[in-house]
Amino acid sequence: MRAAGNLENGFFDGTADYQLHLPARLPLNGFWSLTMYEVADDNQLFLTESPLGRYAIGDRMDGLRRNADGSVTLWISRGDPGGDRTANWLPAPKRGPFSLIMRCYLPRQEMLAGRWRLPPVREAGA
């Protein structure tokens, strides 16, 4: 998944805070997960250390908070967004750029054919 926003060399800038707003239902028959990777100096991707011990967040995760309409807002940042947002926080690396990989299991035809696309990751507050 690549997104508009504060990208450098195709990676997210770790100094910014981001959010990803997902609709209540994605066109898939399985589940989804979003995984955080830190970018090493040689551009290799590695799971990153996390204050929550959380490297990914997904729809089957205990404690995930949904909005009133069933949608989900994910918070991606170095610092804890606080309050109810912490439940949907995917911690970014302490320093340097990072990458996000969204996995959608058992996608339906509209996703496979590209007729449905994931919403962009946006800078929080933008």
Beta strands, then each sheet from edge to edge (+ up, - down):
strand 1: 7-8
strand 2: 11-12
strand 3: 18-22
strand 4: 32-39
strand 5: 45-47
strand 6: 56-58
strand 7: 72-77
strand 8: 89-91
strand 9: 98-104
strand 10: 122-123
sheet 1: 1+ 2-
sheet 2: 8+ 7+ 3- 10+
sheet 3: 5+ 4- 6+
sheet 4: 5+ 4- 9+
end
